[in-house]
Structure formats: structure tokens, C-alpha cells
Amino acid sequence: MNVKEALQVLEEAAEEGSDEIKNIFSSEYKYLKRAITKNVPPATWEKIKVLDKSIHNTPWYYIGGVTLIACGVGILLGKSMK
């Protein structure tokens, strides 16, 4: 077996594996998705869509905010452990 054949075998295995993983996730979580979508009011979905668009447009602001909050919580917990 040469290198090209080995790479082709690895690529085929990766494609089969990714399809299998996608099928597992889609079948396992479709019930969870259904339960969530049934119990959330439409006005909330609109707010979620606006927030999602905002996060995609300016992700670094949200990453920075979460980082600051995590550091603050870490400092508070670190001081309380002394």
C-alpha cells in the first residue's frame, strides 16, 4: 500500500465516521429540540435571534465580557478559600 492509498482509506474512514456522528446527534437530540421549541414563546425566539445575530457580528465583545466575569468569579472564590 502506498501513501496515496493510505490517505484515501483514512479519508473514507473519516467521512463515514463524521456521517455516523451526525446521525447519532440528530437522532438523539431531536426530542430535546422538540421539547425546547414547544415550550418557548415566539417573542423569546425573536430575542434569541437578535442576540445570536449580535454575537455573530461582534463576537470579541462577548468573549471579553465572559472572560472578565470568569476572572471576577475566580478572584472572589480565590479570596474566600484563604
N, CA, C and O atoms as a printed pandas DataFrame, in Angstrom:
     atom_number atom_name residue_name chain_id  residue_number  x_coord  y_coord  z_coord
0              1         N          MET        A               1    0.858   -1.181    0.000
1              2        CA          MET        A               1    0.000    0.000    0.000
2              3         C          MET        A               1    0.898    1.235    0.000
3              4         O          MET        A               1    1.797    1.367    0.831
4              5         N          ASN        A               2    0.643    2.120   -0.929
5              6        CA          ASN        A               2    1.447    3.338   -0.966
6              7         C          ASN        A               2    0.751    4.446   -0.172
7              8         O          ASN        A               2   -0.329    4.248    0.385
8              9         N          VAL        A               3    1.383    5.596   -0.136
9             10        CA          VAL        A               3    0.887    6.701    0.674
10            11         C          VAL        A               3   -0.470    7.199    0.170
11            12         O          VAL        A               3   -1.345    7.518    0.975
12            13         N          LYS        A               4   -0.652    7.268   -1.148
13            14        CA          LYS        A               4   -1.928    7.745   -1.695
14            15         C          LYS        A               4   -3.078    6.833   -1.279
15            16         O          LYS        A               4   -4.147    7.310   -0.900
16            17         N          GLU        A               5   -2.860    5.542   -1.350
17            18        CA          GLU        A               5   -3.906    4.584   -0.967
18            19         C          GLU        A               5   -4.219    4.706    0.517
19            20         O          GLU        A               5   -5.381    4.643    0.918
20            21         N          ALA        A               6   -3.187    4.879    1.330
21            22        CA          ALA        A               6   -3.389    5.017    2.769
22            23         C          ALA        A               6   -4.184    6.276    3.087
23            24         O          ALA        A               6   -5.085    6.251    3.926
24            25         N          LEU        A               7   -3.852    7.371    2.420
25            26        CA          LEU        A               7   -4.593    8.616    2.643
26            27         C          LEU        A               7   -6.044    8.491    2.191
27            28         O          LEU        A               7   -6.946    9.034    2.828
28            29         N          GLN        A               8   -6.263    7.779    1.101
29            30        CA          GLN        A               8   -7.624    7.580    0.610
30            31         C          GLN        A               8   -8.435    6.754    1.607
31            32         O          GLN        A               8   -9.599    7.059    1.865
32            33         N          VAL        A               9   -7.830    5.720    2.161
33            34        CA          VAL        A               9   -8.519    4.894    3.159
34            35         C          VAL        A               9   -8.851    5.728    4.394
35            36         O          VAL        A               9   -9.956    5.633    4.928
36            37         N          LEU        A              10   -7.897    6.547    4.850
37            38        CA          LEU        A              10   -8.150    7.406    6.012
38            39         C          LEU        A              10   -9.255    8.419    5.733
39            40         O          LEU        A              10  -10.091    8.681    6.597
40            41         N          GLU        A              11   -9.261    8.990    4.525
41            42        CA          GLU        A              11  -10.292    9.961    4.174
42            43         C          GLU        A              11  -11.675    9.319    4.142
43            44         O          GLU        A              11  -12.645    9.909    4.618
44            45         N          GLU        A              12  -11.770    8.119    3.584
45            46        CA          GLU        A              12  -13.053    7.414    3.547
46            47         C          GLU        A              12  -13.534    7.085    4.951
47            48         O          GLU        A              12  -14.722    7.207    5.246
48            49         N          ALA        A              13  -12.615    6.668    5.820
49            50        CA          ALA        A              13  -12.988    6.348    7.202
50            51         C          ALA        A              13  -13.466    7.595    7.931
51            52         O          ALA        A              13  -14.416    7.535    8.711
52            53         N          ALA        A              14  -12.811    8.722    7.681
53            54        CA          ALA        A              14  -13.218    9.975    8.328
54            55         C          ALA        A              14  -14.604   10.400    7.862
55            56         O          ALA        A              14  -15.418   10.854    8.666
56            57         N          GLU        A              15  -14.879   10.256    6.562
57            58        CA          GLU        A              15  -16.199   10.632    6.049
58            59         C          GLU        A              15  -17.288    9.748    6.640
59            60         O          GLU        A              15  -18.352   10.238    7.018
60            61         N          GLU        A              16  -17.028    8.451    6.722
61            62        CA          GLU        A              16  -18.019    7.535    7.302
62            63         C          GLU        A              16  -18.238    7.855    8.778
63            64         O          GLU        A              16  -19.369    7.836    9.262
64            65         N          GLY        A              17  -17.155    8.147    9.485
65            66        CA          GLY        A              17  -17.262    8.467   10.905
66            67         C          GLY        A              17  -18.041    9.738   11.146
67            68         O          GLY        A              17  -18.866    9.800   12.058
68            69         N          SER        A              18  -17.788   10.765   10.329
69            70        CA          SER        A              18  -18.489   12.028   10.539
70            71         C          SER        A              18  -19.977   11.875   10.229
71            72         O          SER        A              18  -20.814   12.463   10.915
72            73         N          ASP        A              19  -20.313   11.098    9.210
73            74        CA          ASP        A              19  -21.724   10.855    8.920
74            75         C          ASP        A              19  -22.392   10.104   10.060
75            76         O          ASP        A              19  -23.533   10.392   10.424
76            77         N          GLU        A              20  -21.675    9.144   10.618
77            78        CA          GLU        A              20  -22.229    8.374   11.725
78            79         C          GLU        A              20  -22.449    9.254   12.950
79            80         O          GLU        A              20  -23.471    9.136   13.626
80            81         N          ILE        A              21  -21.499   10.131   13.237
81            82        CA          ILE        A              21  -21.635   11.041   14.378
82            83         C          ILE        A              21  -22.810   11.988   14.162
83            84         O          ILE        A              21  -23.584   12.235   15.087
84            85         N          LYS        A              22  -22.950   12.519   12.945
85            86        CA          LYS        A              22  -24.076   13.412   12.652
86            87         C          LYS        A              22  -25.408   12.694   12.851
87            88         O          LYS        A              22  -26.349   13.267   13.400
88            89         N          ASN        A              23  -25.486   11.452   12.410
89            90        CA          ASN        A              23  -26.728   10.690   12.566
90            91         C          ASN        A              23  -27.040   10.448   14.037
91            92         O          ASN        A              23  -28.195   10.543   14.451
92            93         N          ILE        A              24  -26.029   10.140   14.821
93            94        CA          ILE        A              24  -26.240    9.896   16.253
94            95         C          ILE        A              24  -26.764   11.161   16.925
95            96         O          ILE        A              24  -27.749   11.115   17.662
96            97         N          PHE        A              25  -26.099   12.296   16.668
97            98        CA          PHE        A              25  -26.530   13.535   17.308
98            99         C          PHE        A              25  -27.922   13.944   16.860
99           100         O          PHE        A              25  -28.738   14.366   17.680
100          101         N          SER        A              26  -28.199   13.827   15.583
101          102        CA          SER        A              26  -29.513   14.272   15.110
102          103         C          SER        A              26  -30.624   13.385   15.654
103          104         O          SER        A              26  -31.703   13.884   15.972
104          105         N          SER        A              27  -30.386   12.091   15.767
105          106        CA          SER        A              27  -31.438   11.221   16.273
106          107         C          SER        A              27  -31.592   11.339   17.787
107          108         O          SER        A              27  -32.707   11.265   18.305
108          109         N          GLU        A              28  -30.476   11.523   18.501
109          110        CA          GLU        A              28  -30.544   11.585   19.958
110          111         C          GLU        A              28  -31.164   12.889   20.464
111          112         O          GLU        A              28  -31.863   12.893   21.477
112          113         N          TYR        A              29  -30.909   13.989   19.762
113          114        CA          TYR        A              29  -31.315   15.275   20.290
114          115         C          TYR        A              29  -32.550   15.869   19.619
115          116         O          TYR        A              29  -32.924   17.003   19.919
116          117         N          LYS        A              30  -33.186   15.129   18.723
117          118        CA          LYS        A              30  -34.381   15.690   18.094
118          119         C          LYS        A              30  -35.514   15.818   19.106
119          120         O          LYS        A              30  -36.336   16.726   18.991
120          121         N          TYR        A              31  -35.574   14.930   20.092
121          122        CA          TYR        A              31  -36.613   15.025   21.120
122          123         C          TYR        A              31  -36.370   16.234   22.019
123          124         O          TYR        A              31  -37.317   16.915   22.413
124          125         N          LEU        A              32  -35.119   16.501   22.342
125          126        CA          LEU        A              32  -34.785   17.665   23.148
126          127         C          LEU        A              32  -35.129   18.952   22.397
127          128         O          LEU        A              32  -35.683   19.884   22.980
128          129         N          LYS        A              33  -34.806   19.004   21.130
129          130        CA          LYS        A              33  -35.120   20.181   20.316
130          131         C          LYS        A              33  -36.624   20.395   20.245
131          132         O          LYS        A              33  -37.097   21.528   20.344
132          133         N          ARG        A              34  -37.370   19.327   20.077
133          134        CA          ARG        A              34  -38.827   19.426   20.014
134          135         C          ARG        A              34  -39.394   19.967   21.331
135          136         O          ARG        A              34  -40.280   20.821   21.325
136          137         N          ALA        A              35  -38.880   19.466   22.458
137          138        CA          ALA        A              35  -39.368   19.917   23.764
138          139         C          ALA        A              35  -39.050   21.386   23.992
139          140         O          ALA        A              35  -39.869   22.123   24.541
140          141         N          ILE        A              36  -37.875   21.812   23.578
141          142        CA          ILE        A              36  -37.493   23.210   23.770
142          143         C          ILE        A              36  -38.347   24.124   22.900
143          144         O          ILE        A              36  -38.831   25.154   23.370
144          145         N          THR        A              37  -38.532   23.761   21.650
145          146        CA          THR        A              37  -39.280   24.634   20.750
146          147         C          THR        A              37  -40.752   24.715   21.115
147          148         O          THR        A              37  -41.392   25.730   20.839
148          149         N          LYS        A              38  -41.305   23.682   21.724
149          150        CA          LYS        A              38  -42.708   23.721   22.121
150          151         C          LYS        A              38  -42.943   24.660   23.291
151          152         O          LYS        A              38  -43.990   25.303   23.365
152          153         N          ASN        A              39  -41.981   24.751   24.209
153          154        CA          ASN        A              39  -42.198   25.472   25.459
154          155         C          ASN        A              39  -41.661   26.894   25.480
155          156         O          ASN        A              39  -41.760   27.568   26.505
156          157         N          VAL        A              40  -41.095   27.365   24.377
157          158        CA          VAL        A              40  -40.561   28.727   24.336
158          159         C          VAL        A              40  -41.510   29.609   23.536
159          160         O          VAL        A              40  -41.847   29.284   22.397
160          161         N          PRO        A              41  -41.949   30.739   24.128
161          162        CA          PRO        A              41  -42.870   31.630   23.412
162          163         C          PRO        A              41  -42.201   32.279   22.186
163          164         O          PRO        A              41  -40.982   32.452   22.170
164          165         N          PRO        A              42  -42.981   32.636   21.172
165          166        CA          PRO        A              42  -42.421   33.233   19.950
166          167         C          PRO        A              42  -41.652   34.533   20.193
167          168         O          PRO        A              42  -40.664   34.798   19.508
168          169         N          ALA        A              43  -42.088   35.343   21.153
169          170        CA          ALA        A              43  -41.377   36.599   21.439
170          171         C          ALA        A              43  -39.956   36.311   21.924
171          172         O          ALA        A              43  -39.026   37.057   21.618
172          173         N          THR        A              44  -39.798   35.244   22.669
173          174        CA          THR        A              44  -38.470   34.866   23.152
174          175         C          THR        A              44  -37.592   34.419   22.000
175          176         O          THR        A              44  -36.397   34.713   21.982
176          177         N          TRP        A              45  -38.174   33.705   21.028
177          178        CA          TRP        A              45  -37.403   33.284   19.858
178          179         C          TRP        A              45  -36.870   34.483   19.108
179          180         O          TRP        A              45  -35.741   34.454   18.618
180          181         N          GLU        A              46  -37.670   35.549   19.009
181          182        CA          GLU        A              46  -37.208   36.755   18.316
182          183         C          GLU        A              46  -36.025   37.375   19.051
183          184         O          GLU        A              46  -35.065   37.812   18.417
184          185         N          LYS        A              47  -36.082   37.418   20.375
185          186        CA          LYS        A              47  -34.971   37.965   21.164
186          187         C          LYS        A              47  -33.722   37.097   21.014
187          188         O          LYS        A              47  -32.605   37.611   20.946
188          189         N          ILE        A              48  -33.916   35.793   20.963
189          190        CA          ILE        A              48  -32.790   34.877   20.789
190          191         C          ILE        A              48  -32.144   35.101   19.425
191          192         O          ILE        A              48  -30.918   35.095   19.319
192          193         N          LYS        A              49  -32.939   35.297   18.392
193          194        CA          LYS        A              49  -32.399   35.536   17.049
194          195         C          LYS        A              49  -31.608   36.833   16.992
195          196         O          LYS        A              49  -30.553   36.889   16.359
196          197         N          VAL        A              50  -32.115   37.887   17.655
197          198        CA          VAL        A              50  -31.407   39.172   17.681
198          199         C          VAL        A              50  -30.076   39.014   18.419
199          200         O          VAL        A              50  -29.050   39.511   17.956
200          201         N          LEU        A              51  -30.087   38.332   19.554
201          202        CA          LEU        A              51  -28.864   38.105   20.320
202          203         C          LEU        A              51  -27.865   37.274   19.518
203          204         O          LEU        A              51  -26.669   37.565   19.525
204          205         N          ASP        A              52  -28.344   36.254   18.834
205          206        CA          ASP        A              52  -27.474   35.408   18.027
206          207         C          ASP        A              52  -26.805   36.215   16.919
207          208         O          ASP        A              52  -25.609   36.062   16.673
208          209         N          LYS        A              53  -27.570   37.068   16.257
209          210        CA          LYS        A              53  -27.009   37.897   15.194
210          211         C          LYS        A              53  -25.970   38.860   15.762
211          212         O          LYS        A              53  -24.925   39.080   15.150
212          213         N          SER        A              54  -26.255   39.432   16.928
213          214        CA          SER        A              54  -25.319   40.355   17.562
214          215         C          SER        A              54  -24.021   39.647   17.944
215          216         O          SER        A              54  -22.937   40.203   17.766
216          217         N          ILE        A              55  -24.123   38.446   18.459
217          218        CA          ILE        A              55  -22.933   37.690   18.847
218          219         C          ILE        A              55  -22.101   37.341   17.611
219          220         O          ILE        A              55  -20.872   37.393   17.659
220          221         N          HIS        A              56  -22.756   36.990   16.515
221          222        CA          HIS        A              56  -22.022   36.666   15.291
222          223         C          HIS        A              56  -21.365   37.901   14.674
223          224         O          HIS        A              56  -20.310   37.787   14.050
224          225         N          ASN        A              57  -21.965   39.065   14.835
225          226        CA          ASN        A              57  -21.396   40.288   14.275
226          227         C          ASN        A              57  -20.223   40.814   15.101
227          228         O          ASN        A              57  -19.248   41.314   14.539
228          229         N          THR        A              58  -20.306   40.708   16.420
229          230        CA          THR        A              58  -19.248   41.221   17.303
230          231         C          THR        A              58  -18.904   40.185   18.374
231          232         O          THR        A              58  -19.220   40.387   19.547
232          233         N          PRO        A              59  -18.268   39.089   17.991
233          234        CA          PRO        A              59  -18.017   38.023   18.965
234          235         C          PRO        A              59  -17.011   38.399   20.045
235          236         O          PRO        A              59  -17.109   37.909   21.170
236          237         N          TRP        A              60  -16.040   39.263   19.726
237          238        CA          TRP        A              60  -14.988   39.557   20.699
238          239         C          TRP        A              60  -15.509   40.332   21.903
239          240         O          TRP        A              60  -14.955   40.209   22.995
240          241         N          TYR        A              61  -16.544   41.112   21.732
241          242        CA          TYR        A              61  -17.133   41.800   22.888
242          243         C          TYR        A              61  -17.707   40.789   23.878
243          244         O          TYR        A              61  -17.554   40.937   25.091
244          245         N          TYR        A              62  -18.357   39.783   23.359
245          246        CA          TYR        A              62  -18.961   38.774   24.224
246          247         C          TYR        A              62  -17.896   37.878   24.846
247          248         O          TYR        A              62  -18.009   37.497   26.011
248          249         N          ILE        A              63  -16.866   37.540   24.077
249          250        CA          ILE        A              63  -15.772   36.728   24.622
250          251         C          ILE        A              63  -15.068   37.494   25.735
251          252         O          ILE        A              63  -14.742   36.924   26.777
252          253         N          GLY        A              64  -14.834   38.787   25.515
253          254        CA          GLY        A              64  -14.205   39.614   26.546
254          255         C          GLY        A              64  -15.067   39.738   27.787
255          256         O          GLY        A              64  -14.557   39.686   28.907
256          257         N          GLY        A              65  -16.363   39.901   27.599
257          258        CA          GLY        A              65  -17.275   40.002   28.748
258          259         C          GLY        A              65  -17.300   38.736   29.579
259          260         O          GLY        A              65  -17.264   38.789   30.808
260          261         N          VAL        A              66  -17.361   37.607   28.909
261          262        CA          VAL        A              66  -17.368   36.330   29.627
262          263         C          VAL        A              66  -16.039   36.127   30.343
263          264         O          VAL        A              66  -16.009   35.607   31.459
264          265         N          THR        A              67  -14.947   36.530   29.714
265          266        CA          THR        A              67  -13.629   36.400   30.339
266          267         C          THR        A              67  -13.539   37.252   31.597
267          268         O          THR        A              67  -13.039   36.792   32.623
268          269         N          LEU        A              68  -14.015   38.482   31.527
269          270        CA          LEU        A              68  -13.996   39.351   32.708
270          271         C          LEU        A              68  -14.836   38.784   33.843
271          272         O          LEU        A              68  -14.423   38.807   35.002
272          273         N          ILE        A              69  -15.999   38.282   33.511
273          274        CA          ILE        A              69  -16.867   37.694   34.543
274          275         C          ILE        A              69  -16.201   36.472   35.161
275          276         O          ILE        A              69  -16.237   36.299   36.379
276          277         N          ALA        A              70  -15.594   35.621   34.335
277          278        CA          ALA        A              70  -14.926   34.423   34.847
278          279         C          ALA        A              70  -13.751   34.799   35.742
279          280         O          ALA        A              70  -13.536   34.169   36.777
280          281         N          CYS        A              71  -12.991   35.816   35.356
281          282        CA          CYS        A              71  -11.874   36.267   36.201
282          283         C          CYS        A              71  -12.382   36.818   37.528
283          284         O          CYS        A              71  -11.814   36.539   38.585
284          285         N          GLY        A              72  -13.444   37.595   37.466
285          286        CA          GLY        A              72  -14.018   38.140   38.703
286          287         C          GLY        A              72  -14.497   37.055   39.636
287          288         O          GLY        A              72  -14.240   37.117   40.838
288          289         N          VAL        A              73  -15.186   36.068   39.113
289          290        CA          VAL        A              73  -15.650   34.945   39.938
290          291         C          VAL        A              73  -14.456   34.179   40.499
291          292         O          VAL        A              73  -14.475   33.764   41.657
292          293         N          GLY        A              74  -13.415   33.990   39.683
293          294        CA          GLY        A              74  -12.216   33.284   40.148
294          295         C          GLY        A              74  -11.519   34.024   41.265
295          296         O          GLY        A              74  -11.057   33.411   42.228
296          297         N          ILE        A              75  -11.438   35.348   41.145
297          298        CA          ILE        A              75  -10.820   36.145   42.218
298          299         C          ILE        A              75  -11.634   36.066   43.490
299          300         O          ILE        A              75  -11.080   35.899   44.576
300          301         N          LEU        A              76  -12.955   36.185   43.364
301          302        CA          LEU        A              76  -13.810   36.110   44.556
302          303         C          LEU        A              76  -13.711   34.749   45.236
303          304         O          LEU        A              76  -13.615   34.666   46.460
304          305         N          LEU        A              77  -13.733   33.696   44.446
305          306        CA          LEU        A              77  -13.619   32.353   45.031
306          307         C          LEU        A              77  -12.231   32.113   45.606
307          308         O          LEU        A              77  -12.091   31.431   46.620
308          309         N          GLY        A              78  -11.205   32.668   44.968
309          310        CA          GLY        A              78   -9.849   32.508   45.471
310          311         C          GLY        A              78   -9.652   33.204   46.807
311          312         O          GLY        A              78   -8.956   32.686   47.680
312          313         N          LYS        A              79  -10.256   34.364   46.974
313          314        CA          LYS        A              79  -10.142   35.095   48.246
314          315         C          LYS        A              79  -10.923   34.385   49.346
315          316         O          LYS        A              79  -10.495   34.384   50.501
316          317         N          SER        A              80  -12.028   33.798   49.018
317          318        CA          SER        A              80  -12.850   33.135   50.043
318          319         C          SER        A              80  -12.231   31.812   50.495
319          320         O          SER        A              80  -12.587   31.303   51.557
320          321         N          MET        A              81  -11.321   31.252   49.716
321          322        CA          MET        A              81  -10.700   29.967   50.078
322          323         C          MET        A              81   -9.536   30.163   51.063
323          324         O          MET        A              81   -9.088   29.191   51.671
324          325         N          LYS        A              82   -9.043   31.383   51.233
325          326        CA          LYS        A              82   -7.895   31.611   52.117
326          327         C          LYS        A              82   -8.244   31.513   53.557
327          328         O          LYS        A              82   -7.378   31.681   54.415
